């Protein structure tokens, strides 16, 4: 009988509703942080959406800029060698890429000293690079600002927790501190996540942009070498 009683007590302990593990969804976690935490999370969410939009917009733009026909430069050199300047310019207009615009700028300077042609191409290249890097610096800003906003939420949460503790009448209750602690933890995690996403997106775009810049430099050098070849 004693053994059966112990087994019954153990069964009651296992099935006790109060002993079941509680789960907390992301929405409940955010809402538990109070108004201050929700405001900071909302700001971080806006930054995350902006970072994702800029990343994909620039990624597609850079990808389109890097697509150049491998036979493009051969056709340009054939037109220039045969004196068909108008045909070369028409081909550049049809391709309409950063590389073709640089080559077109050089074609318009044919007949002038090679140094002047090189300067014109370099100036046009700076404008093309500026266009490729448009808004990319925002990602770098978000990657640095988002964690700081998260840490700001941490400080605010700790202040709220200390304030509630000071007004608790000397008794420490976890439910009193919960709101401030939730604010501190959720904003820190959210800020780090947004910062990491923006940082990775920024570095990926920098690598992609560098490849396009190298492509422009290589094709421009090939064009200048062709103009410098003896007839």
GIQUI-V63380 format. One line per field, one symbol per residue. psi: psi as a letter, one per 20 degrees, with the letter a starting at -180 (. if undefined). A space follows every 50 residues. Layout:
BEGIN
psi = ???
END
This chain:
BEGIN
psi = hgghghgghhghhhjphhiqpqqorgghgghiiagghhghhgghgghggg ggggghghghghghhiopphjghggghggghjjmghhghhghhggmrggh hghhghhijpirqhhhggggggghhhhghhhhjpihhhhhghhhhghhhg hghgggghggghghhhjjkipophhhigghhggggghgggggggggghgg gghghgggghhgghgggghghhghhhhiqq.
END
